[in-house]
Amino acid sequence: MLSCLYKAFLDLFKPRVLLLLFVPTVLSFSMTGILAWFAFEPLKVFLLDLTAASVEKVPDWVFKWLDLSPNFFIEWGLADKSAMVAIAVVSLPFAVVLSFIFVSTFASWVINKNVRLEHYADLELRGDSSIALNIKNTLKYSLVYILLYFLTIPLMLIPGSIFGIFLLLNTYITYKIGFFDSLVEVATKEEMRAVKLWKRDQYLALAFIVSLLLTSLIFFIVAPVYIALVFAHFSMANLKEVRAHLDARSSR
């Protein structure tokens, strides 16, 4: 596992990989940023209207007792701050999901081909090269990821819990998408099942390790491509062993 992390790190500096390195993250943040920009003012207006409607129901003596103005929400700029926090919370899962979609759709094919030709040239292609399978798998688990994220938002109110929740969710989507993308073109369904059954725990541990990068703003920009490289190395190395075992068993 450690050797795969090291090999993937070295592959980051290959010319073709360098061309792809920042593309998924830049595209995902650009699209998320544009959506957030257009959503800011409507959300701000909504919060102001909601607050105004709520303040009207509060007796005047409450504000006098608290020494607050009925317009404190506007005077303190809380509408802007609340809108920014709400948009950040909502945008985060979409930025992650979009980066995985871009990698799965465009970058994974180049990454897997480079890794296979350079390190596992004797590995025969026995899978399905249809990009539709990647898109279907990525969209499926992206929707599950977003659903789980919004269901766990109440738990994020617990101090310090947001890091743990985000890490677990990232581990989930990294495992589900990384495993499939790294093997769909090169392995048969039987071989993929064999690899998963044999190395499931190690895949989960690997997904947990590389998902730490997604929780860091510093490494997030290179994390999607690096994750694809790590899973490509790990999966192809495991597939070679599985094939040797299956071929030996079938020849008996």
C-alpha positions as CSV (number, residue, x, y, z in Angstrom):
1,M,0.0,0.0,0.0
2,L,2.8,2.4,0.9
3,S,4.6,1.7,-2.3
4,C,1.5,2.6,-4.3
5,L,1.3,6.0,-2.4
6,Y,4.9,6.6,-3.3
7,K,4.6,5.6,-7.0
8,A,1.5,7.7,-7.4
9,F,3.4,10.7,-5.9
10,L,6.2,10.3,-8.4
11,D,3.6,10.0,-11.3
12,L,2.2,13.4,-10.4
13,F,5.2,14.9,-12.1
14,K,4.8,13.1,-15.4
15,P,4.0,15.5,-18.3
16,R,0.6,14.1,-19.1
17,V,-0.4,14.0,-15.5
18,L,0.8,17.5,-14.9
19,L,-1.5,18.7,-17.7
20,L,-4.5,17.1,-15.9
21,L,-3.4,17.8,-12.3
22,F,-5.3,21.0,-11.6
23,V,-8.1,20.7,-14.2
24,P,-10.7,18.8,-12.2
25,T,-10.4,21.0,-9.1
26,V,-10.3,24.2,-11.0
27,L,-13.4,23.2,-13.0
28,S,-15.3,22.0,-9.9
29,F,-14.5,25.2,-7.9
30,S,-15.3,27.4,-10.9
31,M,-18.7,25.8,-11.4
32,T,-19.5,25.8,-7.7
33,G,-18.3,29.4,-7.3
34,I,-20.5,30.6,-10.2
35,L,-23.6,28.8,-8.6
36,A,-22.7,30.3,-5.2
37,W,-22.4,33.8,-6.7
38,F,-25.9,33.7,-8.1
39,A,-27.3,32.1,-5.0
40,F,-25.9,34.6,-2.5
41,E,-28.3,37.5,-3.0
42,P,-31.5,35.4,-3.1
43,L,-30.4,33.6,0.0
44,K,-29.6,36.9,1.7
45,V,-33.0,38.3,0.9
46,F,-34.7,35.1,2.1
47,L,-32.8,35.3,5.4
48,L,-33.8,38.9,5.9
49,D,-37.5,38.2,5.2
50,L,-37.4,35.2,7.5
51,T,-35.8,37.2,10.3
52,A,-38.2,40.1,9.8
53,A,-41.2,37.8,10.0
54,S,-39.7,36.2,13.2
55,V,-38.9,39.6,14.9
56,E,-42.5,40.8,14.4
57,K,-43.6,38.0,16.8
58,V,-41.2,39.0,19.5
59,P,-42.6,41.4,22.1
60,D,-40.8,44.8,22.4
61,W,-39.9,44.3,26.0
62,V,-37.6,41.4,25.0
63,F,-35.5,43.7,22.9
64,K,-35.4,46.3,25.7
65,W,-34.4,43.6,28.2
66,L,-31.6,42.3,25.9
67,D,-30.7,45.9,25.0
68,L,-31.0,45.0,21.3
69,S,-32.5,46.8,18.3
70,P,-35.2,45.0,16.4
71,N,-33.1,45.5,13.4
72,F,-30.0,43.9,14.9
73,F,-29.8,41.2,12.2
74,I,-29.2,43.9,9.6
75,E,-27.1,46.3,11.7
76,W,-24.7,43.5,12.6
77,G,-24.4,42.3,9.0
78,L,-25.7,38.9,10.1
79,A,-27.6,38.4,6.8
80,D,-24.4,38.5,4.8
81,K,-22.5,36.3,7.2
82,S,-25.3,33.7,7.5
83,A,-25.7,33.6,3.7
84,M,-22.0,33.0,3.3
85,V,-21.9,30.2,5.9
86,A,-25.0,28.6,4.4
87,I,-23.5,28.7,0.9
88,A,-20.2,27.3,2.1
89,V,-21.9,24.4,3.8
90,V,-24.0,23.7,0.7
91,S,-21.2,24.2,-1.8
92,L,-18.7,21.9,-0.2
93,P,-20.2,18.5,-1.2
94,F,-20.9,19.7,-4.7
95,A,-17.2,20.8,-5.1
96,V,-16.1,17.3,-4.1
97,V,-18.6,15.5,-6.3
98,L,-17.8,17.6,-9.3
99,S,-14.1,17.0,-9.0
100,F,-14.8,13.2,-8.9
101,I,-17.1,13.5,-11.9
102,F,-14.4,15.3,-14.0
103,V,-11.7,12.8,-13.0
104,S,-13.9,9.8,-13.7
105,T,-15.2,11.2,-17.0
106,F,-12.0,12.7,-18.5
107,A,-8.8,12.1,-16.4
108,S,-9.1,8.5,-15.2
109,W,-8.8,7.0,-18.7
110,V,-5.5,8.8,-19.3
111,I,-4.2,8.0,-15.8
112,N,-5.1,4.3,-15.9
113,K,-3.5,4.0,-19.4
114,N,-0.3,5.7,-18.3
115,V,0.0,3.6,-15.1
116,R,-0.7,0.3,-16.9
117,L,1.7,0.9,-19.8
118,E,4.5,2.1,-17.6
119,H,4.2,-0.2,-14.6
120,Y,1.9,-3.1,-15.6
121,A,2.4,-3.5,-19.4
122,D,1.7,-7.2,-19.2
123,L,-1.7,-6.6,-17.8
124,E,-4.3,-7.5,-20.5
125,L,-7.4,-5.4,-20.9
126,R,-10.4,-7.6,-20.2
127,G,-12.9,-5.1,-18.9
128,D,-15.4,-2.6,-20.5
129,S,-14.0,0.5,-22.1
130,S,-17.4,2.3,-22.2
131,I,-17.3,5.6,-20.4
132,A,-21.0,5.3,-19.7
133,L,-20.2,2.8,-16.9
134,N,-17.9,5.3,-15.2
135,I,-20.5,8.1,-15.4
136,K,-23.2,5.8,-14.1
137,N,-21.2,4.6,-11.2
138,T,-19.9,8.1,-10.3
139,L,-23.3,9.7,-10.5
140,K,-24.9,6.9,-8.4
141,Y,-22.4,7.3,-5.5
142,S,-22.2,11.1,-5.8
143,L,-26.0,11.3,-5.2
144,V,-25.6,9.0,-2.2
145,Y,-22.7,11.1,-0.9
146,I,-24.7,14.4,-1.2
147,L,-27.7,12.8,0.5
148,L,-25.6,11.5,3.4
149,Y,-23.9,14.9,3.7
150,F,-27.2,16.8,4.1
151,L,-28.6,14.2,6.5
152,T,-25.5,14.7,8.7
153,I,-25.6,18.5,8.8
154,P,-27.4,18.6,12.2
155,L,-24.5,16.5,13.6
156,M,-22.1,19.1,12.4
157,L,-23.4,21.5,15.0
158,I,-21.4,19.4,17.5
159,P,-18.0,21.1,17.9
160,G,-15.3,19.3,16.0
161,S,-17.6,16.8,14.4
162,I,-17.5,18.3,10.9
163,F,-14.0,17.1,10.2
164,G,-14.8,13.5,11.2
165,I,-18.1,13.5,9.2
166,F,-16.4,15.0,6.1
167,L,-13.6,12.5,6.4
168,L,-15.9,9.5,6.6
169,L,-18.0,10.7,3.7
170,N,-14.9,11.3,1.6
171,T,-13.6,7.8,2.5
172,Y,-16.9,6.4,1.3
173,I,-17.0,8.2,-2.1
174,T,-13.3,7.6,-2.7
175,Y,-13.6,3.9,-2.1
176,K,-16.7,3.5,-4.3
177,I,-15.5,5.6,-7.2
178,G,-11.8,4.9,-7.0
179,F,-12.1,1.1,-7.0
180,F,-14.5,1.0,-9.9
181,D,-12.7,3.5,-12.1
182,S,-9.3,1.8,-11.6
183,L,-10.5,-1.6,-12.7
184,V,-13.5,-1.2,-15.0
185,E,-11.4,-1.1,-18.2
186,V,-8.8,-3.7,-17.3
187,A,-10.7,-6.4,-15.2
188,T,-13.7,-8.6,-15.8
189,K,-16.6,-8.5,-13.3
190,E,-15.5,-11.8,-11.8
191,E,-12.0,-10.3,-11.3
192,M,-13.3,-7.1,-9.8
193,R,-15.4,-9.1,-7.3
194,A,-12.4,-11.3,-6.4
195,V,-10.2,-8.2,-5.9
196,K,-12.8,-6.5,-3.7
197,L,-13.4,-9.6,-1.5
198,W,-9.7,-10.2,-1.1
199,K,-8.6,-6.6,-0.4
200,R,-11.7,-4.8,0.8
201,D,-10.1,-3.8,4.2
202,Q,-7.0,-2.5,2.5
203,Y,-9.1,-0.5,0.0
204,L,-11.0,1.1,2.8
205,A,-7.8,1.9,4.7
206,L,-6.3,3.4,1.5
207,A,-9.5,5.4,0.8
208,F,-9.3,6.8,4.4
209,I,-5.6,7.8,4.0
210,V,-6.0,9.6,0.7
211,S,-9.3,11.2,1.8
212,L,-7.3,13.2,4.4
213,L,-6.1,15.2,1.4
214,L,-9.7,16.2,0.6
215,T,-10.1,17.7,4.1
216,S,-7.1,20.0,3.5
217,L,-7.5,23.2,1.5
218,I,-3.8,23.0,0.7
219,F,-3.8,19.5,-0.9
220,F,-7.4,19.5,-2.2
221,I,-6.3,21.0,-5.5
222,V,-4.2,17.9,-6.4
223,A,-6.1,15.3,-4.4
224,P,-8.6,14.1,-7.1
225,V,-5.8,13.2,-9.6
226,Y,-3.5,11.8,-6.9
227,I,-6.3,9.6,-5.6
228,A,-6.9,8.3,-9.1
229,L,-3.2,7.5,-9.4
230,V,-3.1,5.7,-6.1
231,F,-6.1,3.5,-6.9
232,A,-4.7,2.7,-10.3
233,H,-1.4,1.5,-8.9
234,F,-3.1,-0.4,-6.0
235,S,-5.8,-2.0,-8.2
236,M,-3.5,-3.1,-11.0
237,A,-1.0,-4.6,-8.6
238,N,-3.8,-6.6,-6.9
239,L,-5.3,-7.6,-10.2
240,K,-2.0,-9.2,-11.3
241,E,-2.1,-11.4,-8.1
242,V,-5.7,-12.3,-8.5
243,R,-5.3,-13.2,-12.1
244,A,-2.3,-15.4,-11.3
245,H,-4.4,-17.2,-8.6
246,L,-7.4,-17.6,-10.9
247,D,-5.3,-18.8,-13.8
248,A,-3.5,-21.3,-11.6
249,R,-6.8,-22.6,-10.2
250,S,-8.4,-23.0,-13.7
251,S,-5.4,-24.9,-15.0
252,R,-5.7,-27.6,-12.4
